[in-house]
Amino acid sequence: MKGHFITLFQTVKVMLLFIGCTLFFYYGILWVSEEYESYYRYDTPEGNAIKVNADLVEQESDVSVLTRLVWFYKLGE
């Protein structure tokens, strides 16, 4: 009978440890999420920034299909 109580006590200890670690992890993830939610990533670049989304077709009107295909494979666009 005493062995059953020790086993039950050990099981409750493991369950409490698991629940505690799970809650700690959950609230840690919530804290990190709230921290980065207000982080504004789309500030206007300063300094020597280069516009990287220029349309290449507007710059060169005689672009062949093969050239566009090479750009697609090379740049992933």
PDB file with SEQRES, HELIX, SHEET and CRYST1 records, atoms N, CA, C and O in Angstrom:
SEQRES   1 A   77  MET LYS GLY HIS PHE ILE THR LEU PHE GLN THR VAL LYS          
SEQRES   2 A   77  VAL MET LEU LEU PHE ILE GLY CYS THR LEU PHE PHE TYR          
SEQRES   3 A   77  TYR GLY ILE LEU TRP VAL SER GLU GLU TYR GLU SER TYR          
SEQRES   4 A   77  TYR ARG TYR ASP THR PRO GLU GLY ASN ALA ILE LYS VAL          
SEQRES   5 A   77  ASN ALA ASP LEU VAL GLU GLN GLU SER ASP VAL SER VAL          
SEQRES   6 A   77  LEU THR ARG LEU VAL TRP PHE TYR LYS LEU GLY GLU              
HELIX    1 AA1 LYS A    2  GLU A   37  1                                  36    
HELIX    2 AA2 LEU A   56  GLN A   59  1                                   4    
HELIX    3 AA3 VAL A   65  LEU A   75  1                                  11    
CRYST1    1.000    1.000    1.000  90.00  90.00  90.00 P 1           1          
ATOM      1  N   MET A   1       0.828  -1.195   0.000  1.00  0.00           N  
ATOM      2  CA  MET A   1       0.000   0.000   0.000  1.00  0.00           C  
ATOM      3  C   MET A   1       0.871   1.256   0.000  1.00  0.00           C  
ATOM      4  O   MET A   1       0.557   2.248  -0.657  1.00  0.00           O  
ATOM      5  N   LYS A   2       1.986   1.189   0.763  1.00  0.00           N  
ATOM      6  CA  LYS A   2       2.867   2.339   0.832  1.00  0.00           C  
ATOM      7  C   LYS A   2       3.539   2.581  -0.523  1.00  0.00           C  
ATOM      8  O   LYS A   2       3.819   3.726  -0.875  1.00  0.00           O  
ATOM      9  N   GLY A   3       3.797   1.528  -1.275  1.00  0.00           N  
ATOM     10  CA  GLY A   3       4.395   1.644  -2.610  1.00  0.00           C  
ATOM     11  C   GLY A   3       3.491   2.369  -3.594  1.00  0.00           C  
ATOM     12  O   GLY A   3       3.976   3.082  -4.473  1.00  0.00           O  
ATOM     13  N   HIS A   4       2.184   2.192  -3.455  1.00  0.00           N  
ATOM     14  CA  HIS A   4       1.234   2.865  -4.339  1.00  0.00           C  
ATOM     15  C   HIS A   4       1.255   4.369  -4.090  1.00  0.00           C  
ATOM     16  O   HIS A   4       1.176   5.153  -5.037  1.00  0.00           O  
ATOM     17  N   PHE A   5       1.359   4.777  -2.839  1.00  0.00           N  
ATOM     18  CA  PHE A   5       1.387   6.201  -2.521  1.00  0.00           C  
ATOM     19  C   PHE A   5       2.674   6.849  -3.043  1.00  0.00           C  
ATOM     20  O   PHE A   5       2.652   7.981  -3.527  1.00  0.00           O  
ATOM     21  N   ILE A   6       3.777   6.137  -2.942  1.00  0.00           N  
ATOM     22  CA  ILE A   6       5.048   6.671  -3.451  1.00  0.00           C  
ATOM     23  C   ILE A   6       4.985   6.805  -4.970  1.00  0.00           C  
ATOM     24  O   ILE A   6       5.443   7.805  -5.524  1.00  0.00           O  
ATOM     25  N   THR A   7       4.426   5.816  -5.637  1.00  0.00           N  
ATOM     26  CA  THR A   7       4.277   5.873  -7.088  1.00  0.00           C  
ATOM     27  C   THR A   7       3.349   7.007  -7.496  1.00  0.00           C  
ATOM     28  O   THR A   7       3.626   7.722  -8.459  1.00  0.00           O  
ATOM     29  N   LEU A   8       2.236   7.177  -6.758  1.00  0.00           N  
ATOM     30  CA  LEU A   8       1.300   8.265  -7.036  1.00  0.00           C  
ATOM     31  C   LEU A   8       1.975   9.614  -6.805  1.00  0.00           C  
ATOM     32  O   LEU A   8       1.794  10.539  -7.597  1.00  0.00           O  
ATOM     33  N   PHE A   9       2.746   9.734  -5.738  1.00  0.00           N  
ATOM     34  CA  PHE A   9       3.442  10.980  -5.432  1.00  0.00           C  
ATOM     35  C   PHE A   9       4.463  11.308  -6.519  1.00  0.00           C  
ATOM     36  O   PHE A   9       4.575  12.464  -6.928  1.00  0.00           O  
ATOM     37  N   GLN A  10       5.204  10.318  -6.987  1.00  0.00           N  
ATOM     38  CA  GLN A  10       6.184  10.524  -8.054  1.00  0.00           C  
ATOM     39  C   GLN A  10       5.484  10.941  -9.362  1.00  0.00           C  
ATOM     40  O   GLN A  10       5.983  11.803 -10.087  1.00  0.00           O  
ATOM     41  N   THR A  11       4.343  10.334  -9.653  1.00  0.00           N  
ATOM     42  CA  THR A  11       3.580  10.675 -10.851  1.00  0.00           C  
ATOM     43  C   THR A  11       3.081  12.107 -10.787  1.00  0.00           C  
ATOM     44  O   THR A  11       3.151  12.837 -11.775  1.00  0.00           O  
ATOM     45  N   VAL A  12       2.573  12.517  -9.620  1.00  0.00           N  
ATOM     46  CA  VAL A  12       2.080  13.887  -9.451  1.00  0.00           C  
ATOM     47  C   VAL A  12       3.241  14.875  -9.595  1.00  0.00           C  
ATOM     48  O   VAL A  12       3.059  15.944 -10.178  1.00  0.00           O  
ATOM     49  N   LYS A  13       4.420  14.547  -9.081  1.00  0.00           N  
ATOM     50  CA  LYS A  13       5.579  15.420  -9.211  1.00  0.00           C  
ATOM     51  C   LYS A  13       5.962  15.611 -10.685  1.00  0.00           C  
ATOM     52  O   LYS A  13       6.246  16.728 -11.118  1.00  0.00           O  
ATOM     53  N   VAL A  14       5.967  14.529 -11.438  1.00  0.00           N  
ATOM     54  CA  VAL A  14       6.312  14.610 -12.856  1.00  0.00           C  
ATOM     55  C   VAL A  14       5.265  15.416 -13.614  1.00  0.00           C  
ATOM     56  O   VAL A  14       5.610  16.222 -14.478  1.00  0.00           O  
ATOM     57  N   MET A  15       3.992  15.205 -13.300  1.00  0.00           N  
ATOM     58  CA  MET A  15       2.923  15.956 -13.961  1.00  0.00           C  
ATOM     59  C   MET A  15       3.037  17.444 -13.654  1.00  0.00           C  
ATOM     60  O   MET A  15       2.889  18.268 -14.557  1.00  0.00           O  
ATOM     61  N   LEU A  16       3.298  17.803 -12.402  1.00  0.00           N  
ATOM     62  CA  LEU A  16       3.442  19.207 -12.043  1.00  0.00           C  
ATOM     63  C   LEU A  16       4.661  19.839 -12.721  1.00  0.00           C  
ATOM     64  O   LEU A  16       4.604  20.988 -13.161  1.00  0.00           O  
ATOM     65  N   LEU A  17       5.748  19.096 -12.803  1.00  0.00           N  
ATOM     66  CA  LEU A  17       6.924  19.596 -13.499  1.00  0.00           C  
ATOM     67  C   LEU A  17       6.624  19.809 -14.979  1.00  0.00           C  
ATOM     68  O   LEU A  17       7.014  20.830 -15.545  1.00  0.00           O  
ATOM     69  N   PHE A  18       5.945  18.871 -15.605  1.00  0.00           N  
ATOM     70  CA  PHE A  18       5.584  18.994 -17.016  1.00  0.00           C  
ATOM     71  C   PHE A  18       4.654  20.182 -17.243  1.00  0.00           C  
ATOM     72  O   PHE A  18       4.858  20.964 -18.172  1.00  0.00           O  
ATOM     73  N   ILE A  19       3.640  20.318 -16.402  1.00  0.00           N  
ATOM     74  CA  ILE A  19       2.692  21.437 -16.544  1.00  0.00           C  
ATOM     75  C   ILE A  19       3.404  22.764 -16.315  1.00  0.00           C  
ATOM     76  O   ILE A  19       3.150  23.733 -17.031  1.00  0.00           O  
ATOM     77  N   GLY A  20       4.293  22.818 -15.324  1.00  0.00           N  
ATOM     78  CA  GLY A  20       5.034  24.051 -15.064  1.00  0.00           C  
ATOM     79  C   GLY A  20       5.925  24.445 -16.226  1.00  0.00           C  
ATOM     80  O   GLY A  20       5.956  25.613 -16.614  1.00  0.00           O  
ATOM     81  N   CYS A  21       6.645  23.492 -16.783  1.00  0.00           N  
ATOM     82  CA  CYS A  21       7.512  23.783 -17.933  1.00  0.00           C  
ATOM     83  C   CYS A  21       6.691  24.183 -19.159  1.00  0.00           C  
ATOM     84  O   CYS A  21       7.098  25.062 -19.918  1.00  0.00           O  
ATOM     85  N   THR A  22       5.553  23.551 -19.350  1.00  0.00           N  
ATOM     86  CA  THR A  22       4.693  23.887 -20.478  1.00  0.00           C  
ATOM     87  C   THR A  22       4.159  25.310 -20.340  1.00  0.00           C  
ATOM     88  O   THR A  22       4.153  26.062 -21.315  1.00  0.00           O  
ATOM     89  N   LEU A  23       3.714  25.687 -19.151  1.00  0.00           N  
ATOM     90  CA  LEU A  23       3.219  27.052 -18.932  1.00  0.00           C  
ATOM     91  C   LEU A  23       4.341  28.078 -19.095  1.00  0.00           C  
ATOM     92  O   LEU A  23       4.132  29.147 -19.669  1.00  0.00           O  
ATOM     93  N   PHE A  24       5.522  27.752 -18.592  1.00  0.00           N  
ATOM     94  CA  PHE A  24       6.669  28.648 -18.751  1.00  0.00           C  
ATOM     95  C   PHE A  24       6.988  28.865 -20.229  1.00  0.00           C  
ATOM     96  O   PHE A  24       7.220  29.998 -20.651  1.00  0.00           O  
ATOM     97  N   PHE A  25       7.001  27.800 -21.007  1.00  0.00           N  
ATOM     98  CA  PHE A  25       7.266  27.894 -22.440  1.00  0.00           C  
ATOM     99  C   PHE A  25       6.164  28.677 -23.148  1.00  0.00           C  
ATOM    100  O   PHE A  25       6.457  29.510 -24.006  1.00  0.00           O  
ATOM    101  N   TYR A  26       4.899  28.424 -22.803  1.00  0.00           N  
ATOM    102  CA  TYR A  26       3.763  29.093 -23.444  1.00  0.00           C  
ATOM    103  C   TYR A  26       3.812  30.596 -23.195  1.00  0.00           C  
ATOM    104  O   TYR A  26       3.676  31.386 -24.130  1.00  0.00           O  
ATOM    105  N   TYR A  27       4.004  30.991 -21.944  1.00  0.00           N  
ATOM    106  CA  TYR A  27       4.034  32.419 -21.641  1.00  0.00           C  
ATOM    107  C   TYR A  27       5.313  33.073 -22.164  1.00  0.00           C  
ATOM    108  O   TYR A  27       5.310  34.267 -22.460  1.00  0.00           O  
ATOM    109  N   GLY A  28       6.383  32.329 -22.280  1.00  0.00           N  
ATOM    110  CA  GLY A  28       7.585  32.856 -22.914  1.00  0.00           C  
ATOM    111  C   GLY A  28       7.357  33.151 -24.387  1.00  0.00           C  
ATOM    112  O   GLY A  28       7.793  34.185 -24.893  1.00  0.00           O  
ATOM    113  N   ILE A  29       6.680  32.247 -25.071  1.00  0.00           N  
ATOM    114  CA  ILE A  29       6.357  32.464 -26.482  1.00  0.00           C  
ATOM    115  C   ILE A  29       5.414  33.652 -26.633  1.00  0.00           C  
ATOM    116  O   ILE A  29       5.580  34.444 -27.560  1.00  0.00           O  
ATOM    117  N   LEU A  30       4.433  33.796 -25.749  1.00  0.00           N  
ATOM    118  CA  LEU A  30       3.543  34.954 -25.805  1.00  0.00           C  
ATOM    119  C   LEU A  30       4.312  36.253 -25.602  1.00  0.00           C  
ATOM    120  O   LEU A  30       4.048  37.245 -26.281  1.00  0.00           O  
ATOM    121  N   TRP A  31       5.263  36.251 -24.669  1.00  0.00           N  
ATOM    122  CA  TRP A  31       6.047  37.447 -24.400  1.00  0.00           C  
ATOM    123  C   TRP A  31       6.887  37.833 -25.619  1.00  0.00           C  
ATOM    124  O   TRP A  31       6.944  39.006 -25.988  1.00  0.00           O  
ATOM    125  N   VAL A  32       7.534  36.857 -26.238  1.00  0.00           N  
ATOM    126  CA  VAL A  32       8.343  37.131 -27.433  1.00  0.00           C  
ATOM    127  C   VAL A  32       7.455  37.614 -28.568  1.00  0.00           C  
ATOM    128  O   VAL A  32       7.838  38.521 -29.307  1.00  0.00           O  
ATOM    129  N   SER A  33       6.280  37.025 -28.716  1.00  0.00           N  
ATOM    130  CA  SER A  33       5.360  37.428 -29.770  1.00  0.00           C  
ATOM    131  C   SER A  33       4.903  38.872 -29.580  1.00  0.00           C  
ATOM    132  O   SER A  33       4.862  39.636 -30.544  1.00  0.00           O  
ATOM    133  N   GLU A  34       4.563  39.253 -28.359  1.00  0.00           N  
ATOM    134  CA  GLU A  34       4.158  40.632 -28.094  1.00  0.00           C  
ATOM    135  C   GLU A  34       5.316  41.602 -28.290  1.00  0.00           C  
ATOM    136  O   GLU A  34       5.114  42.733 -28.732  1.00  0.00           O  
ATOM    137  N   GLU A  35       6.516  41.165 -27.967  1.00  0.00           N  
ATOM    138  CA  GLU A  35       7.697  42.024 -28.118  1.00  0.00           C  
ATOM    139  C   GLU A  35       7.936  42.369 -29.581  1.00  0.00           C  
ATOM    140  O   GLU A  35       8.233  43.519 -29.904  1.00  0.00           O  
ATOM    141  N   TYR A  36       7.809  41.390 -30.468  1.00  0.00           N  
ATOM    142  CA  TYR A  36       8.076  41.623 -31.880  1.00  0.00           C  
ATOM    143  C   TYR A  36       6.852  42.055 -32.666  1.00  0.00           C  
ATOM    144  O   TYR A  36       6.980  42.425 -33.834  1.00  0.00           O  
ATOM    145  N   GLU A  37       5.681  42.021 -32.072  1.00  0.00           N  
ATOM    146  CA  GLU A  37       4.479  42.455 -32.775  1.00  0.00           C  
ATOM    147  C   GLU A  37       4.508  43.955 -33.017  1.00  0.00           C  
ATOM    148  O   GLU A  37       4.031  44.418 -34.053  1.00  0.00           O  
ATOM    149  N   SER A  38       5.046  44.713 -32.099  1.00  0.00           N  
ATOM    150  CA  SER A  38       5.082  46.162 -32.245  1.00  0.00           C  
ATOM    151  C   SER A  38       6.321  46.635 -33.006  1.00  0.00           C  
ATOM    152  O   SER A  38       6.482  47.834 -33.233  1.00  0.00           O  
ATOM    153  N   TYR A  39       7.185  45.723 -33.395  1.00  0.00           N  
ATOM    154  CA  TYR A  39       8.398  46.071 -34.134  1.00  0.00           C  
ATOM    155  C   TYR A  39       8.024  46.400 -35.568  1.00  0.00           C  
ATOM    156  O   TYR A  39       7.487  45.558 -36.289  1.00  0.00           O  
ATOM    157  N   TYR A  40       8.310  47.625 -35.978  1.00  0.00           N  
ATOM    158  CA  TYR A  40       7.953  48.062 -37.328  1.00  0.00           C  
ATOM    159  C   TYR A  40       9.119  47.786 -38.262  1.00  0.00           C  
ATOM    160  O   TYR A  40      10.183  48.387 -38.117  1.00  0.00           O  
ATOM    161  N   ARG A  41       8.934  46.888 -39.215  1.00  0.00           N  
ATOM    162  CA  ARG A  41      10.011  46.442 -40.091  1.00  0.00           C  
ATOM    163  C   ARG A  41      10.125  47.252 -41.370  1.00  0.00           C  
ATOM    164  O   ARG A  41      11.091  47.078 -42.112  1.00  0.00           O  
ATOM    165  N   TYR A  42       9.184  48.122 -41.652  1.00  0.00           N  
ATOM    166  CA  TYR A  42       9.124  48.746 -42.960  1.00  0.00           C  
ATOM    167  C   TYR A  42       9.495  50.218 -42.918  1.00  0.00           C  
ATOM    168  O   TYR A  42       8.836  51.043 -43.551  1.00  0.00           O  
ATOM    169  N   ASP A  43      10.540  50.553 -42.180  1.00  0.00           N  
ATOM    170  CA  ASP A  43      11.023  51.925 -42.167  1.00  0.00           C  
ATOM    171  C   ASP A  43      11.653  52.260 -43.514  1.00  0.00           C  
ATOM    172  O   ASP A  43      12.132  51.382 -44.232  1.00  0.00           O  
ATOM    173  N   THR A  44      11.642  53.546 -43.837  1.00  0.00           N  
ATOM    174  CA  THR A  44      12.284  53.990 -45.067  1.00  0.00           C  
ATOM    175  C   THR A  44      13.793  53.867 -44.901  1.00  0.00           C  
ATOM    176  O   THR A  44      14.341  54.343 -43.906  1.00  0.00           O  
ATOM    177  N   PRO A  45      14.472  53.239 -45.853  1.00  0.00           N  
ATOM    178  CA  PRO A  45      15.915  53.076 -45.716  1.00  0.00           C  
ATOM    179  C   PRO A  45      16.635  54.420 -45.755  1.00  0.00           C  
ATOM    180  O   PRO A  45      16.213  55.359 -46.430  1.00  0.00           O  
ATOM    181  N   GLU A  46      17.719  54.479 -45.020  1.00  0.00           N  
ATOM    182  CA  GLU A  46      18.514  55.701 -44.971  1.00  0.00           C  
ATOM    183  C   GLU A  46      19.898  55.408 -45.530  1.00  0.00           C  
ATOM    184  O   GLU A  46      20.333  54.257 -45.559  1.00  0.00           O  
ATOM    185  N   GLY A  47      20.584  56.450 -45.972  1.00  0.00           N  
ATOM    186  CA  GLY A  47      21.946  56.274 -46.459  1.00  0.00           C  
ATOM    187  C   GLY A  47      21.983  55.897 -47.925  1.00  0.00           C  
ATOM    188  O   GLY A  47      21.205  56.420 -48.723  1.00  0.00           O  
ATOM    189  N   ASN A  48      22.870  55.004 -48.282  1.00  0.00           N  
ATOM    190  CA  ASN A  48      23.088  54.607 -49.671  1.00  0.00           C  
ATOM    191  C   ASN A  48      22.229  53.404 -50.037  1.00  0.00           C  
ATOM    192  O   ASN A  48      22.748  52.401 -50.528  1.00  0.00           O  
ATOM    193  N   ALA A  49      20.942  53.489 -49.808  1.00  0.00           N  
ATOM    194  CA  ALA A  49      20.041  52.383 -50.126  1.00  0.00           C  
ATOM    195  C   ALA A  49      19.780  52.341 -51.631  1.00  0.00           C  
ATOM    196  O   ALA A  49      19.732  53.372 -52.301  1.00  0.00           O  
ATOM    197  N   ILE A  50      19.616  51.129 -52.139  1.00  0.00           N  
ATOM    198  CA  ILE A  50      19.355  50.923 -53.559  1.00  0.00           C  
ATOM    199  C   ILE A  50      17.982  50.289 -53.697  1.00  0.00           C  
ATOM    200  O   ILE A  50      17.640  49.362 -52.963  1.00  0.00           O  
ATOM    201  N   LYS A  51      17.200  50.791 -54.640  1.00  0.00           N  
ATOM    202  CA  LYS A  51      15.888  50.218 -54.889  1.00  0.00           C  
ATOM    203  C   LYS A  51      16.083  48.876 -55.584  1.00  0.00           C  
ATOM    204  O   LYS A  51      16.645  48.817 -56.677  1.00  0.00           O  
ATOM    205  N   VAL A  52      15.618  47.796 -54.951  1.00  0.00           N  
ATOM    206  CA  VAL A  52      15.878  46.454 -55.474  1.00  0.00           C  
ATOM    207  C   VAL A  52      14.705  45.862 -56.222  1.00  0.00           C  
ATOM    208  O   VAL A  52      14.837  44.783 -56.800  1.00  0.00           O  
ATOM    209  N   ASN A  53      13.574  46.520 -56.233  1.00  0.00           N  
ATOM    210  CA  ASN A  53      12.420  45.946 -56.913  1.00  0.00           C  
ATOM    211  C   ASN A  53      12.110  46.689 -58.209  1.00  0.00           C  
ATOM    212  O   ASN A  53      10.947  46.777 -58.602  1.00  0.00           O  
ATOM    213  N   ALA A  54      13.121  47.220 -58.873  1.00  0.00           N  
ATOM    214  CA  ALA A  54      12.915  47.881 -60.157  1.00  0.00           C  
ATOM    215  C   ALA A  54      12.507  46.844 -61.198  1.00  0.00           C  
ATOM    216  O   ALA A  54      13.044  45.737 -61.240  1.00  0.00           O  
ATOM    217  N   ASP A  55      11.556  47.222 -62.027  1.00  0.00           N  
ATOM    218  CA  ASP A  55      11.082  46.315 -63.064  1.00  0.00           C  
ATOM    219  C   ASP A  55      12.069  46.325 -64.224  1.00  0.00           C  
ATOM    220  O   ASP A  55      12.267  47.362 -64.858  1.00  0.00           O  
ATOM    221  N   LEU A  56      12.682  45.200 -64.507  1.00  0.00           N  
ATOM    222  CA  LEU A  56      13.703  45.117 -65.542  1.00  0.00           C  
ATOM    223  C   LEU A  56      13.107  45.239 -66.936  1.00  0.00           C  
ATOM    224  O   LEU A  56      13.806  45.631 -67.871  1.00  0.00           O  
ATOM    225  N   VAL A  57      11.834  44.912 -67.093  1.00  0.00           N  
ATOM    226  CA  VAL A  57      11.202  44.989 -68.408  1.00  0.00           C  
ATOM    227  C   VAL A  57      11.068  46.442 -68.838  1.00  0.00           C  
ATOM    228  O   VAL A  57      11.197  46.742 -70.025  1.00  0.00           O  
ATOM    229  N   GLU A  58      10.813  47.355 -67.897  1.00  0.00           N  
ATOM    230  CA  GLU A  58      10.704  48.764 -68.248  1.00  0.00           C  
ATOM    231  C   GLU A  58      12.048  49.325 -68.703  1.00  0.00           C  
ATOM    232  O   GLU A  58      12.091  50.235 -69.531  1.00  0.00           O  
ATOM    233  N   GLN A  59      13.140  48.792 -68.170  1.00  0.00           N  
ATOM    234  CA  GLN A  59      14.455  49.296 -68.524  1.00  0.00           C  
ATOM    235  C   GLN A  59      14.899  48.777 -69.891  1.00  0.00           C  
ATOM    236  O   GLN A  59      15.536  49.511 -70.646  1.00  0.00           O  
ATOM    237  N   GLU A  60      14.579  47.547 -70.219  1.00  0.00           N  
ATOM    238  CA  GLU A  60      14.968  46.955 -71.492  1.00  0.00           C  
ATOM    239  C   GLU A  60      13.711  46.440 -72.185  1.00  0.00           C  
ATOM    240  O   GLU A  60      13.079  45.493 -71.717  1.00  0.00           O  
ATOM    241  N   SER A  61      13.357  47.068 -73.300  1.00  0.00           N  
ATOM    242  CA  SER A  61      12.120  46.685 -73.964  1.00  0.00           C  
ATOM    243  C   SER A  61      12.284  45.462 -74.863  1.00  0.00           C  
ATOM    244  O   SER A  61      11.289  44.817 -75.194  1.00  0.00           O  
ATOM    245  N   ASP A  62      13.509  45.124 -75.267  1.00  0.00           N  
ATOM    246  CA  ASP A  62      13.716  44.008 -76.174  1.00  0.00           C  
ATOM    247  C   ASP A  62      14.239  42.767 -75.440  1.00  0.00           C  
ATOM    248  O   ASP A  62      15.222  42.160 -75.864  1.00  0.00           O  
ATOM    249  N   VAL A  63      13.585  42.397 -74.350  1.00  0.00           N  
ATOM    250  CA  VAL A  63      13.991  41.239 -73.559  1.00  0.00           C  
ATOM    251  C   VAL A  63      13.317  39.998 -74.139  1.00  0.00           C  
ATOM    252  O   VAL A  63      12.101  39.968 -74.331  1.00  0.00           O  
ATOM    253  N   SER A  64      14.123  38.981 -74.414  1.00  0.00           N  
ATOM    254  CA  SER A  64      13.566  37.772 -75.001  1.00  0.00           C  
ATOM    255  C   SER A  64      12.990  36.871 -73.900  1.00  0.00           C  
ATOM    256  O   SER A  64      13.217  37.081 -72.709  1.00  0.00           O  
ATOM    257  N   VAL A  65      12.250  35.878 -74.343  1.00  0.00           N  
ATOM    258  CA  VAL A  65      11.657  34.921 -73.421  1.00  0.00           C  
ATOM    259  C   VAL A  65      12.751  34.102 -72.742  1.00  0.00           C  
ATOM    260  O   VAL A  65      12.653  33.790 -71.556  1.00  0.00           O  
ATOM    261  N   LEU A  66      13.783  33.758 -73.490  1.00  0.00           N  
ATOM    262  CA  LEU A  66      14.894  32.997 -72.936  1.00  0.00           C  
ATOM    263  C   LEU A  66      15.615  33.799 -71.835  1.00  0.00           C  
ATOM    264  O   LEU A  66      15.984  33.238 -70.803  1.00  0.00           O  
ATOM    265  N   THR A  67      15.811  35.084 -72.050  1.00  0.00           N  
ATOM    266  CA  THR A  67      16.450  35.929 -71.043  1.00  0.00           C  
ATOM    267  C   THR A  67      15.591  36.010 -69.788  1.00  0.00           C  
ATOM    268  O   THR A  67      16.106  35.934 -68.673  1.00  0.00           O  
ATOM    269  N   ARG A  68      14.290  36.162 -69.969  1.00  0.00           N  
ATOM    270  CA  ARG A  68      13.389  36.205 -68.814  1.00  0.00           C  
ATOM    271  C   ARG A  68      13.408  34.870 -68.066  1.00  0.00           C  
ATOM    272  O   ARG A  68      13.341  34.859 -66.837  1.00  0.00           O  
ATOM    273  N   LEU A  69      13.498  33.758 -68.776  1.00  0.00           N  
ATOM    274  CA  LEU A  69      13.562  32.447 -68.145  1.00  0.00           C  
ATOM    275  C   LEU A  69      14.860  32.293 -67.353  1.00  0.00           C  
ATOM    276  O   LEU A  69      14.852  31.745 -66.251  1.00  0.00           O  
ATOM    277  N   VAL A  70      15.968  32.769 -67.905  1.00  0.00           N  
ATOM    278  CA  VAL A  70      17.243  32.732 -67.192  1.00  0.00           C  
ATOM    279  C   VAL A  70      17.151  33.586 -65.928  1.00  0.00           C  
ATOM    280  O   VAL A  70      17.623  33.174 -64.868  1.00  0.00           O  
ATOM    281  N   TRP A  71      16.544  34.777 -66.031  1.00  0.00           N  
ATOM    282  CA  TRP A  71      16.365  35.626 -64.846  1.00  0.00           C  
ATOM    283  C   TRP A  71      15.507  34.924 -63.801  1.00  0.00           C  
ATOM    284  O   TRP A  71      15.771  35.017 -62.602  1.00  0.00           O  
ATOM    285  N   PHE A  72      14.489  34.229 -64.264  1.00  0.00           N  
ATOM    286  CA  PHE A  72      13.609  33.507 -63.328  1.00  0.00           C  
ATOM    287  C   PHE A  72      14.379  32.460 -62.552  1.00  0.00           C  
ATOM    288  O   PHE A  72      14.248  32.371 -61.331  1.00  0.00           O  
ATOM    289  N   TYR A  73      15.176  31.669 -63.242  1.00  0.00           N  
ATOM    290  CA  TYR A  73      15.950  30.627 -62.551  1.00  0.00           C  
ATOM    291  C   TYR A  73      17.075  31.201 -61.710  1.00  0.00           C  
ATOM    292  O   TYR A  73      17.390  30.669 -60.645  1.00  0.00           O  
ATOM    293  N   LYS A  74      17.682  32.279 -62.178  1.00  0.00           N  
ATOM    294  CA  LYS A  74      18.812  32.860 -61.480  1.00  0.00           C  
ATOM    295  C   LYS A  74      18.378  33.668 -60.256  1.00  0.00           C  
ATOM    296  O   LYS A  74      18.981  33.554 -59.189  1.00  0.00           O  
ATOM    297  N   LEU A  75      17.339  34.479 -60.409  1.00  0.00           N  
ATOM    298  CA  LEU A  75      16.909  35.382 -59.340  1.00  0.00           C  
ATOM    299  C   LEU A  75      15.737  34.853 -58.530  1.00  0.00           C  
ATOM    300  O   LEU A  75      15.487  35.324 -57.421  1.00  0.00           O  
ATOM    301  N   GLY A  76      15.025  33.889 -59.065  1.00  0.00           N  
ATOM    302  CA  GLY A  76      13.872  33.355 -58.354  1.00  0.00           C  
ATOM    303  C   GLY A  76      12.654  34.245 -58.452  1.00  0.00           C  
ATOM    304  O   GLY A  76      11.791  34.192 -57.576  1.00  0.00           O  
ATOM    305  N   GLU A  77      12.553  35.058 -59.479  1.00  0.00           N  
ATOM    306  CA  GLU A  77      11.414  35.958 -59.642  1.00  0.00           C  
ATOM    307  C   GLU A  77      10.484  35.431 -60.698  1.00  0.00           C  
ATOM    308  O   GLU A  77       9.459  36.050 -60.984  1.00  0.00           O  
TER     309      GLU A  77                                                      
END                                                                             
